[in-house]
Amino acid sequence: MVFRGRFARSIDPKGRLLLPNEFREGMAKAPADGASPAASFVLTTYDGCLVAFSLEDWEELERKFMRIPNPSPQVRAFRRLVIGGAETHTPDSHGRILLSPDHRAYAGIEREATVLGLVDRFEIWNPAALKASMAPDNLAGVTEELAASGIDFSL
């Protein structure tokens, strides 16, 4: 599944967010027992927003964290933020997920959110925070960094 695009969403009074249909369909995998496909994923806190991972990708990330033999205080703090902030979600029959009060508070999400596809994951942002994160000053030098990684993005 490739996540791409930007979608404006409203948060209902109960704290639910409607996921883009393309994202729900892409995460759904048919279970072996023939039941309806589940679209469960993990949503966690990082970088001022909420980040969604497929269960498979999330479990691989957890395995990698478990292999760190004696993590530094910074890695332990990062683990508390990211792994401690993780919640498993399955959209309801209407494609909505309930954003917990902790997640909404962390990301500053109140009535509006932006869902942003990022190839192998997606993020849920407060729209103003997303706009600030993409300010020209934050993007300075990015084409050079991409080029050093083998991605030519000269326009």
DOGU-794320 format. One record per atom (N, C-alpha, C): atom name; x, y, z; residue number from 1. Coordinates in Angstrom, 1 decimal. Atoms other than C-alpha are relative to their C-alpha. Layout:
N
{atom 'CA' {X Y Z} NUM};
...
***
This chain:
155
{atom 'N' {0.8 -1.2 0.0} 1};
{atom 'CA' {0.0 0.0 0.0} 1};
{atom 'C' {0.9 1.2 0.0} 1};
{atom 'N' {-0.7 -1.2 0.0} 2};
{atom 'CA' {1.2 3.4 -0.9} 2};
{atom 'C' {-1.0 1.1 0.5} 2};
{atom 'N' {0.8 -1.1 -0.4} 3};
{atom 'CA' {-0.2 6.4 1.0} 3};
{atom 'C' {0.5 1.3 -0.6} 3};
{atom 'N' {-0.3 -1.2 0.5} 4};
{atom 'CA' {-0.3 9.6 -0.8} 4};
{atom 'C' {-1.2 1.0 0.0} 4};
{atom 'N' {1.1 -1.0 0.1} 5};
{atom 'CA' {-2.3 12.8 -0.9} 5};
{atom 'C' {-0.1 0.7 1.4} 5};
{atom 'N' {0.4 -0.8 -1.2} 6};
{atom 'CA' {-3.6 15.4 1.6} 6};
{atom 'C' {-1.5 0.2 0.1} 6};
{atom 'N' {1.5 0.0 -0.2} 7};
{atom 'CA' {-7.1 15.3 3.0} 7};
{atom 'C' {-0.4 0.8 1.2} 7};
{atom 'N' {0.6 -0.8 -1.2} 8};
{atom 'CA' {-8.9 17.9 5.2} 8};
{atom 'C' {-1.1 -0.8 0.6} 8};
{atom 'N' {1.1 0.7 -0.7} 9};
{atom 'CA' {-11.1 16.3 7.8} 9};
{atom 'C' {-0.4 0.8 1.2} 9};
{atom 'N' {0.6 -0.5 -1.2} 10};
{atom 'CA' {-13.4 17.4 10.5} 10};
{atom 'C' {0.0 -1.0 1.1} 10};
{atom 'N' {0.1 0.9 -1.2} 11};
{atom 'CA' {-13.3 15.9 14.0} 11};
{atom 'C' {-1.4 0.2 0.6} 11};
{atom 'N' {1.4 -0.1 -0.6} 12};
{atom 'CA' {-16.8 15.1 15.3} 12};
{atom 'C' {0.1 0.3 1.5} 12};
{atom 'N' {0.0 -0.3 -1.4} 13};
{atom 'CA' {-17.9 16.0 18.8} 13};
{atom 'C' {0.5 -1.1 0.9} 13};
{atom 'N' {-0.5 1.2 -0.8} 14};
{atom 'CA' {-16.9 12.5 20.0} 14};
{atom 'C' {1.5 -0.2 -0.2} 14};
{atom 'N' {-1.4 0.1 0.2} 15};
{atom 'CA' {-13.4 12.9 18.7} 15};
{atom 'C' {0.4 -1.0 -1.2} 15};
{atom 'N' {-0.2 0.9 1.1} 16};
{atom 'CA' {-13.8 10.7 15.6} 16};
{atom 'C' {0.4 0.7 -1.3} 16};
{atom 'N' {-0.5 -0.5 1.3} 17};
{atom 'CA' {-12.0 11.3 12.3} 17};
{atom 'C' {-0.3 -1.1 -1.1} 17};
{atom 'N' {0.3 0.8 1.2} 18};
{atom 'CA' {-13.1 9.9 8.9} 18};
{atom 'C' {1.3 -0.2 -0.8} 18};
{atom 'N' {-1.2 0.3 0.8} 19};
{atom 'CA' {-10.1 8.2 7.2} 19};
{atom 'C' {-0.3 0.1 -1.5} 19};
{atom 'N' {0.2 0.1 1.4} 20};
{atom 'CA' {-9.7 8.6 3.5} 20};
{atom 'C' {-0.2 -1.4 -0.5} 20};
{atom 'N' {0.4 1.3 0.5} 21};
{atom 'CA' {-11.3 5.7 1.7} 21};
{atom 'C' {1.2 -0.8 -0.6} 21};
{atom 'N' {-1.2 0.7 0.6} 22};
{atom 'CA' {-8.0 4.9 -0.2} 22};
{atom 'C' {0.9 -0.6 1.1} 22};
{atom 'N' {-0.8 0.5 -1.1} 23};
{atom 'CA' {-6.2 4.5 3.1} 23};
{atom 'C' {-0.6 -1.2 0.7} 23};
{atom 'N' {0.7 1.2 -0.6} 24};
{atom 'CA' {-8.8 2.2 4.6} 24};
{atom 'C' {0.1 -1.2 -0.8} 24};
{atom 'N' {-0.1 1.2 0.9} 25};
{atom 'CA' {-8.9 0.0 1.6} 25};
{atom 'C' {1.4 -0.6 -0.1} 25};
{atom 'N' {-1.4 0.5 0.2} 26};
{atom 'CA' {-5.1 -0.2 1.3} 26};
{atom 'C' {0.5 -0.7 1.3} 26};
{atom 'N' {-0.5 0.7 -1.2} 27};
{atom 'CA' {-4.7 -1.3 4.9} 27};
{atom 'C' {-0.8 -1.3 0.3} 27};
{atom 'N' {0.8 1.2 -0.2} 28};
{atom 'CA' {-7.4 -3.9 4.8} 28};
{atom 'C' {0.6 -1.2 -0.6} 28};
{atom 'N' {-0.6 1.2 0.5} 29};
{atom 'CA' {-6.1 -7.4 4.5} 29};
{atom 'C' {-1.0 -1.1 0.3} 29};
{atom 'N' {1.0 1.0 -0.2} 30};
{atom 'CA' {-8.4 -10.4 4.1} 30};
{atom 'C' {0.6 -1.1 1.0} 30};
{atom 'N' {-0.5 1.0 -1.0} 31};
{atom 'CA' {-8.0 -12.7 7.2} 31};
{atom 'C' {-0.1 -1.4 -0.6} 31};
{atom 'N' {0.0 1.4 0.4} 32};
{atom 'CA' {-7.4 -16.4 6.7} 32};
{atom 'C' {-1.3 -0.7 0.1} 32};
{atom 'N' {1.3 0.7 -0.2} 33};
{atom 'CA' {-10.8 -17.4 8.0} 33};
{atom 'C' {-1.1 0.4 -0.9} 33};
{atom 'N' {1.0 -0.5 1.0} 34};
{atom 'CA' {-12.6 -15.6 5.2} 34};
{atom 'C' {-0.9 1.1 0.5} 34};
{atom 'N' {0.8 -1.0 -0.6} 35};
{atom 'CA' {-14.1 -13.0 7.5} 35};
{atom 'C' {0.2 1.3 -0.8} 35};
{atom 'N' {-0.2 -1.3 0.7} 36};
{atom 'CA' {-14.4 -9.3 6.4} 36};
{atom 'C' {1.4 0.4 0.3} 36};
{atom 'N' {-1.3 -0.5 -0.2} 37};
{atom 'CA' {-11.0 -7.7 6.0} 37};
{atom 'C' {0.1 1.0 1.1} 37};
{atom 'N' {-0.2 -0.9 -1.1} 38};
{atom 'CA' {-9.7 -5.8 9.0} 38};
{atom 'C' {1.0 1.1 -0.5} 38};
{atom 'N' {-0.9 -1.1 0.4} 39};
{atom 'CA' {-8.0 -2.4 8.5} 39};
{atom 'C' {0.7 0.5 1.2} 39};
{atom 'N' {-0.7 -0.4 -1.2} 40};
{atom 'CA' {-6.2 -2.3 11.9} 40};
{atom 'C' {1.3 0.6 -0.3} 40};
{atom 'N' {-1.3 -0.6 0.1} 41};
{atom 'CA' {-3.2 -0.1 12.2} 41};
{atom 'C' {0.4 0.6 1.3} 41};
{atom 'N' {-0.5 -0.6 -1.2} 42};
{atom 'CA' {-1.1 1.5 14.9} 42};
{atom 'C' {0.2 1.5 -0.2} 42};
{atom 'N' {-0.1 -1.5 0.0} 43};
{atom 'CA' {-1.3 5.3 15.6} 43};
{atom 'C' {0.8 0.4 1.2} 43};
{atom 'N' {-0.8 -0.4 -1.1} 44};
{atom 'CA' {1.4 6.9 17.6} 44};
{atom 'C' {0.4 1.5 -0.1} 44};
{atom 'N' {-0.4 -1.3 -0.1} 45};
{atom 'CA' {2.9 10.2 18.6} 45};
{atom 'C' {1.4 0.2 -0.4} 45};
{atom 'N' {-1.3 -0.4 0.4} 46};
{atom 'CA' {5.9 11.8 17.0} 46};
{atom 'C' {0.0 1.3 -0.9} 46};
{atom 'N' {-0.3 -1.2 0.9} 47};
{atom 'CA' {7.2 15.1 15.5} 47};
{atom 'C' {-1.2 0.9 0.0} 47};
{atom 'N' {1.1 -0.9 -0.2} 48};
{atom 'CA' {4.1 17.0 16.8} 48};
{atom 'C' {-1.3 -0.4 -0.7} 48};
{atom 'N' {1.2 0.5 0.7} 49};
{atom 'CA' {1.6 14.9 14.9} 49};
{atom 'C' {-0.2 -1.5 0.4} 49};
{atom 'N' {0.3 1.4 -0.2} 50};
{atom 'CA' {0.1 11.4 14.9} 50};
{atom 'C' {0.4 -0.7 -1.3} 50};
{atom 'N' {-0.6 0.7 1.1} 51};
{atom 'CA' {1.8 8.8 12.7} 51};
{atom 'C' {-0.6 -1.4 0.0} 51};
{atom 'N' {0.7 1.3 0.2} 52};
{atom 'CA' {0.0 5.7 11.4} 52};
{atom 'C' {0.9 -1.0 -0.7} 52};
{atom 'N' {-0.8 1.1 0.6} 53};
{atom 'CA' {1.8 2.4 10.6} 53};
{atom 'C' {-0.9 -1.2 -0.2} 53};
{atom 'N' {0.7 1.2 0.1} 54};
{atom 'CA' {0.5 -0.8 9.3} 54};
{atom 'C' {0.4 -0.9 1.2} 54};
{atom 'N' {-0.4 0.8 -1.2} 55};
{atom 'CA' {0.5 -3.5 12.0} 55};
{atom 'C' {1.3 -0.7 -0.3} 55};
{atom 'N' {-1.2 0.7 0.4} 56};
{atom 'CA' {3.2 -5.4 10.1} 56};
{atom 'C' {1.2 0.9 0.1} 56};
{atom 'N' {-1.1 -0.9 -0.2} 57};
{atom 'CA' {5.5 -2.4 9.9} 57};
{atom 'C' {0.2 0.4 1.4} 57};
{atom 'N' {-0.1 -0.3 -1.4} 58};
{atom 'CA' {4.8 -1.5 13.5} 58};
{atom 'C' {0.7 -1.1 0.8} 58};
{atom 'N' {-0.6 1.2 -0.7} 59};
{atom 'CA' {5.6 -5.0 14.8} 59};
{atom 'C' {1.5 -0.1 -0.3} 59};
{atom 'N' {-1.4 0.1 0.3} 60};
{atom 'CA' {8.9 -4.9 12.9} 60};
{atom 'C' {0.8 1.1 0.7} 60};
{atom 'N' {-0.6 -1.1 -0.8} 61};
{atom 'CA' {9.7 -1.5 14.5} 61};
{atom 'C' {0.2 -0.4 1.5} 61};
{atom 'N' {-0.1 0.5 -1.4} 62};
{atom 'CA' {9.0 -3.0 17.9} 62};
{atom 'C' {1.1 -1.0 0.2} 62};
{atom 'N' {-1.1 1.0 0.0} 63};
{atom 'CA' {11.3 -5.9 17.2} 63};
{atom 'C' {1.3 0.7 0.0} 63};
{atom 'N' {-1.3 -0.7 0.1} 64};
{atom 'CA' {14.1 -3.5 16.3} 64};
{atom 'C' {0.3 0.7 1.3} 64};
{atom 'N' {-0.2 -0.6 -1.3} 65};
{atom 'CA' {13.6 -1.6 19.6} 65};
{atom 'C' {0.4 -1.0 1.0} 65};
{atom 'N' {-0.3 1.0 -0.9} 66};
{atom 'CA' {13.7 -4.8 21.5} 66};
{atom 'C' {1.5 -0.5 -0.1} 66};
{atom 'N' {-1.4 0.5 0.2} 67};
{atom 'CA' {17.2 -5.6 20.0} 67};
{atom 'C' {1.0 1.0 0.6} 67};
{atom 'N' {-0.9 -1.0 -0.5} 68};
{atom 'CA' {18.7 -2.4 21.5} 68};
{atom 'C' {0.4 -0.5 1.4} 68};
{atom 'N' {-0.3 0.6 -1.2} 69};
{atom 'CA' {20.7 -3.9 24.4} 69};
{atom 'C' {0.0 0.9 1.2} 69};
{atom 'N' {-0.1 -0.9 -1.2} 70};
{atom 'CA' {21.3 -0.9 26.7} 70};
{atom 'C' {-0.2 1.4 -0.5} 70};
{atom 'N' {0.2 -1.3 0.7} 71};
{atom 'CA' {19.6 2.2 25.3} 71};
{atom 'C' {0.4 1.2 0.9} 71};
{atom 'N' {-0.4 -1.3 -0.6} 72};
{atom 'CA' {20.7 5.7 26.2} 72};
{atom 'C' {-1.3 0.6 0.6} 72};
{atom 'N' {1.2 -0.7 -0.5} 73};
{atom 'CA' {18.4 8.0 28.2} 73};
{atom 'C' {-0.9 0.6 -1.1} 73};
{atom 'N' {0.7 -0.6 1.1} 74};
{atom 'CA' {17.5 9.7 25.0} 74};
{atom 'C' {-0.9 -1.0 -0.8} 74};
{atom 'N' {0.8 1.1 0.7} 75};
{atom 'CA' {16.4 6.4 23.3} 75};
{atom 'C' {-1.1 -0.4 0.9} 75};
{atom 'N' {1.1 0.4 -0.9} 76};
{atom 'CA' {14.4 5.5 26.4} 76};
{atom 'C' {-1.1 1.0 0.0} 76};
{atom 'N' {1.1 -1.1 0.0} 77};
{atom 'CA' {12.6 8.9 26.3} 77};
{atom 'C' {-0.7 -0.1 -1.4} 77};
{atom 'N' {0.6 0.2 1.3} 78};
{atom 'CA' {12.0 8.4 22.5} 78};
{atom 'C' {-0.9 -1.2 0.0} 78};
{atom 'N' {0.9 1.2 -0.1} 79};
{atom 'CA' {10.6 4.9 23.2} 79};
{atom 'C' {-1.2 0.3 0.8} 79};
{atom 'N' {1.2 -0.4 -0.7} 80};
{atom 'CA' {8.3 6.4 25.8} 80};
{atom 'C' {-1.0 0.8 -0.8} 80};
{atom 'N' {0.9 -0.8 0.9} 81};
{atom 'CA' {7.0 8.9 23.3} 81};
{atom 'C' {-0.6 -0.8 -1.0} 81};
{atom 'N' {0.5 0.6 1.2} 82};
{atom 'CA' {6.6 6.7 20.3} 82};
{atom 'C' {-0.7 -1.4 0.4} 82};
{atom 'N' {0.7 1.3 -0.3} 83};
{atom 'CA' {5.9 3.2 21.7} 83};
{atom 'C' {-1.0 0.2 1.1} 83};
{atom 'N' {1.0 -0.2 -1.1} 84};
{atom 'CA' {4.2 4.4 24.9} 84};
{atom 'C' {-1.2 0.8 -0.5} 84};
{atom 'N' {1.2 -0.7 0.6} 85};
{atom 'CA' {2.0 6.6 22.7} 85};
{atom 'C' {-0.8 -0.7 -1.0} 85};
{atom 'N' {0.6 0.8 1.1} 86};
{atom 'CA' {1.0 3.8 20.4} 86};
{atom 'C' {-1.4 -0.5 0.4} 86};
{atom 'N' {1.4 0.5 -0.2} 87};
{atom 'CA' {-2.7 2.8 20.1} 87};
{atom 'C' {-0.4 -0.8 -1.3} 87};
{atom 'N' {0.5 0.8 1.1} 88};
{atom 'CA' {-4.2 0.1 17.8} 88};
{atom 'C' {-1.4 0.5 -0.4} 88};
{atom 'N' {1.3 -0.5 0.5} 89};
{atom 'CA' {-7.1 1.4 15.7} 89};
{atom 'C' {-0.6 -0.9 -1.1} 89};
{atom 'N' {0.7 0.6 1.1} 90};
{atom 'CA' {-9.7 -0.3 13.5} 90};
{atom 'C' {-1.2 0.9 -0.3} 90};
{atom 'N' {1.1 -0.9 0.4} 91};
{atom 'CA' {-12.0 2.0 11.6} 91};
{atom 'C' {-1.4 -0.7 0.2} 91};
{atom 'N' {1.3 0.5 -0.2} 92};
{atom 'CA' {-15.7 1.6 12.4} 92};
{atom 'C' {-0.6 -0.3 -1.4} 92};
{atom 'N' {0.6 0.3 1.3} 93};
{atom 'CA' {-18.2 0.6 9.7} 93};
{atom 'C' {-0.2 1.2 -1.0} 93};
{atom 'N' {0.1 -1.2 0.8} 94};
{atom 'CA' {-18.3 4.2 8.5} 94};
{atom 'C' {1.4 0.5 -0.4} 94};
{atom 'N' {-1.3 -0.4 0.3} 95};
{atom 'CA' {-14.5 4.4 8.2} 95};
{atom 'C' {0.6 1.1 1.0} 95};
{atom 'N' {-0.5 -1.0 -1.0} 96};
{atom 'CA' {-14.0 6.6 11.3} 96};
{atom 'C' {0.9 -0.7 1.1} 96};
{atom 'N' {-0.8 0.5 -1.2} 97};
{atom 'CA' {-11.4 6.2 14.1} 97};
{atom 'C' {-0.2 1.0 1.1} 97};
{atom 'N' {0.1 -0.9 -1.2} 98};
{atom 'CA' {-11.7 7.6 17.6} 98};
{atom 'C' {1.4 0.4 0.4} 98};
{atom 'N' {-1.3 -0.5 -0.5} 99};
{atom 'CA' {-8.7 9.8 18.4} 99};
{atom 'C' {-0.1 0.2 1.5} 99};
{atom 'N' {0.1 -0.1 -1.5} 100};
{atom 'CA' {-8.0 9.5 22.1} 100};
{atom 'C' {0.3 1.5 0.4} 100};
{atom 'N' {-0.3 -1.4 -0.5} 101};
{atom 'CA' {-7.9 12.7 24.2} 101};
{atom 'C' {1.5 0.3 0.1} 101};
{atom 'N' {-1.5 -0.2 -0.1} 102};
{atom 'CA' {-4.1 12.1 24.7} 102};
{atom 'C' {0.6 0.3 -1.4} 102};
{atom 'N' {-0.5 -0.2 1.3} 103};
{atom 'CA' {-3.5 11.9 21.0} 103};
{atom 'C' {-0.4 1.4 -0.6} 103};
{atom 'N' {0.4 -1.4 0.5} 104};
{atom 'CA' {-5.6 15.0 20.2} 104};
{atom 'C' {0.8 1.1 0.7} 104};
{atom 'N' {-0.8 -1.0 -0.7} 105};
{atom 'CA' {-3.8 16.9 22.9} 105};
{atom 'C' {1.4 0.1 -0.5} 105};
{atom 'N' {-1.4 0.0 0.4} 106};
{atom 'CA' {-0.3 15.9 21.8} 106};
{atom 'C' {0.1 0.7 -1.4} 106};
{atom 'N' {-0.1 -0.6 1.4} 107};
{atom 'CA' {-1.0 16.9 18.1} 107};
{atom 'C' {-0.8 1.3 -0.1} 107};
{atom 'N' {0.7 -1.3 0.1} 108};
{atom 'CA' {-3.1 20.0 19.0} 108};
{atom 'C' {-1.2 -0.1 -0.9} 108};
{atom 'N' {1.2 0.1 0.9} 109};
{atom 'CA' {-6.1 18.6 17.1} 109};
{atom 'C' {-1.3 0.2 0.7} 109};
{atom 'N' {1.2 -0.4 -0.6} 110};
{atom 'CA' {-9.4 20.1 17.9} 110};
{atom 'C' {-1.2 -0.4 -0.9} 110};
{atom 'N' {1.2 0.2 0.9} 111};
{atom 'CA' {-12.1 20.5 15.2} 111};
{atom 'C' {0.4 -0.5 -1.4} 111};
{atom 'N' {-0.5 0.2 1.3} 112};
{atom 'CA' {-10.0 20.1 12.1} 112};
{atom 'C' {1.3 -0.8 0.0} 112};
{atom 'N' {-1.3 0.8 0.1} 113};
{atom 'CA' {-7.2 17.7 11.0} 113};
{atom 'C' {0.3 -0.1 -1.5} 113};
{atom 'N' {-0.5 0.3 1.3} 114};
{atom 'CA' {-5.2 17.1 7.9} 114};
{atom 'C' {0.7 -1.4 0.0} 114};
{atom 'N' {-0.6 1.3 0.1} 115};
{atom 'CA' {-4.4 13.5 6.9} 115};
{atom 'C' {0.9 0.0 -1.2} 115};
{atom 'N' {-1.0 -0.2 1.0} 116};
{atom 'CA' {-1.2 13.3 4.9} 116};
{atom 'C' {0.7 -1.3 -0.3} 116};
{atom 'N' {-0.6 1.3 0.4} 117};
{atom 'CA' {0.0 10.2 3.0} 117};
{atom 'C' {1.5 0.2 -0.2} 117};
{atom 'N' {-1.5 -0.1 0.1} 118};
{atom 'CA' {3.8 9.6 3.2} 118};
{atom 'C' {0.6 -1.3 -0.5} 118};
{atom 'N' {-0.5 1.2 0.7} 119};
{atom 'CA' {4.3 6.5 1.0} 119};
{atom 'C' {-0.3 -1.3 0.9} 119};
{atom 'N' {0.2 1.2 -0.8} 120};
{atom 'CA' {4.6 3.8 3.8} 120};
{atom 'C' {-0.7 0.2 1.3} 120};
{atom 'N' {0.7 -0.4 -1.2} 121};
{atom 'CA' {2.7 5.6 6.5} 121};
{atom 'C' {-0.8 1.2 -0.3} 121};
{atom 'N' {0.6 -1.3 0.2} 122};
{atom 'CA' {0.4 8.5 7.0} 122};
{atom 'C' {0.0 0.7 1.3} 122};
{atom 'N' {0.0 -0.9 -1.2} 123};
{atom 'CA' {0.2 11.4 9.5} 123};
{atom 'C' {-1.3 0.7 0.1} 123};
{atom 'N' {1.2 -0.8 -0.3} 124};
{atom 'CA' {-2.6 13.2 11.1} 124};
{atom 'C' {0.5 1.3 0.8} 124};
{atom 'N' {-0.5 -1.3 -0.5} 125};
{atom 'CA' {-1.9 16.9 11.8} 125};
{atom 'C' {-1.1 1.0 0.3} 125};
{atom 'N' {0.8 -1.2 -0.2} 126};
{atom 'CA' {-3.4 20.0 13.2} 126};
{atom 'C' {0.4 0.8 -1.3} 126};
{atom 'N' {-0.4 -0.6 1.3} 127};
{atom 'CA' {-3.6 22.0 9.9} 127};
{atom 'C' {1.0 1.2 0.1} 127};
{atom 'N' {-0.9 -1.1 -0.2} 128};
{atom 'CA' {-1.8 25.1 11.3} 128};
{atom 'C' {1.4 -0.5 0.2} 128};
{atom 'N' {-1.3 0.5 -0.3} 129};
{atom 'CA' {1.0 23.0 12.7} 129};
{atom 'C' {0.7 -0.6 -1.3} 129};
{atom 'N' {-0.5 0.5 1.3} 130};
{atom 'CA' {1.4 21.2 9.3} 130};
{atom 'C' {0.5 1.1 -0.9} 130};
{atom 'N' {-0.5 -1.1 0.8} 131};
{atom 'CA' {1.6 24.5 7.5} 131};
{atom 'C' {1.3 0.6 0.5} 131};
{atom 'N' {-1.2 -0.6 -0.6} 132};
{atom 'CA' {4.2 25.8 9.9} 132};
{atom 'C' {1.2 -1.0 -0.3} 132};
{atom 'N' {-1.0 1.0 0.2} 133};
{atom 'CA' {6.2 22.5 9.5} 133};
{atom 'C' {0.6 0.1 -1.5} 133};
{atom 'N' {-0.4 0.0 1.4} 134};
{atom 'CA' {6.4 23.1 5.7} 134};
{atom 'C' {0.4 1.4 -0.4} 134};
{atom 'N' {-0.4 -1.3 0.3} 135};
{atom 'CA' {7.5 26.7 5.9} 135};
{atom 'C' {1.3 0.0 -0.8} 135};
{atom 'N' {-1.2 0.0 0.9} 136};
{atom 'CA' {10.3 27.6 3.4} 136};
{atom 'C' {1.3 -0.2 0.8} 136};
{atom 'N' {-1.2 0.1 -0.8} 137};
{atom 'CA' {12.9 27.9 6.2} 137};
{atom 'C' {0.2 -1.5 0.4} 137};
{atom 'N' {-0.2 1.5 -0.4} 138};
{atom 'CA' {12.2 24.2 7.2} 138};
{atom 'C' {0.4 -0.8 -1.2} 138};
{atom 'N' {-0.3 0.8 1.2} 139};
{atom 'CA' {12.7 23.1 3.6} 139};
{atom 'C' {1.4 0.4 -0.6} 139};
{atom 'N' {-1.3 -0.4 0.6} 140};
{atom 'CA' {16.1 24.8 3.0} 140};
{atom 'C' {0.9 -1.1 0.0} 140};
{atom 'N' {-1.0 1.1 0.2} 141};
{atom 'CA' {18.7 22.4 1.7} 141};
{atom 'C' {-0.5 -1.4 -0.2} 141};
{atom 'N' {0.5 1.4 0.1} 142};
{atom 'CA' {16.3 19.5 1.3} 142};
{atom 'C' {0.3 -0.6 -1.3} 142};
{atom 'N' {-0.3 0.6 1.3} 143};
{atom 'CA' {17.0 19.0 -2.4} 143};
{atom 'C' {1.4 -0.6 0.0} 143};
{atom 'N' {-1.4 0.5 -0.1} 144};
{atom 'CA' {20.7 18.6 -1.6} 144};
{atom 'C' {0.0 -1.3 0.8} 144};
{atom 'N' {0.0 1.2 -0.9} 145};
{atom 'CA' {20.0 16.1 1.2} 145};
{atom 'C' {-0.7 -1.2 -0.8} 145};
{atom 'N' {0.6 1.0 0.9} 146};
{atom 'CA' {17.7 14.2 -1.2} 146};
{atom 'C' {1.0 -0.5 -1.0} 146};
{atom 'N' {-0.9 0.4 1.0} 147};
{atom 'CA' {20.3 14.2 -3.9} 147};
{atom 'C' {1.1 -0.9 0.6} 147};
{atom 'N' {-1.0 0.8 -0.7} 148};
{atom 'CA' {22.9 12.8 -1.4} 148};
{atom 'C' {-0.5 -1.4 0.3} 148};
{atom 'N' {0.6 1.3 -0.2} 149};
{atom 'CA' {20.4 10.0 -0.8} 149};
{atom 'C' {-0.3 -0.7 -1.3} 149};
{atom 'N' {0.3 0.6 1.2} 150};
{atom 'CA' {20.1 9.3 -4.5} 150};
{atom 'C' {-1.3 0.4 -0.7} 150};
{atom 'N' {1.3 -0.4 0.6} 151};
{atom 'CA' {16.9 11.1 -5.2} 151};
{atom 'C' {0.2 1.4 -0.6} 151};
{atom 'N' {-0.1 -1.3 0.8} 152};
{atom 'CA' {17.1 13.8 -7.9} 152};
{atom 'C' {-1.4 0.6 -0.1} 152};
{atom 'N' {1.3 -0.7 0.0} 153};
{atom 'CA' {14.2 16.2 -7.3} 153};
{atom 'C' {0.2 1.5 -0.4} 153};
{atom 'N' {-0.2 -1.3 0.5} 154};
{atom 'CA' {15.4 19.2 -9.2} 154};
{atom 'C' {-1.2 0.4 -1.0} 154};
{atom 'N' {1.1 -0.4 0.8} 155};
{atom 'CA' {12.5 21.1 -10.8} 155};
{atom 'C' {0.4 1.2 -0.8} 155};
***
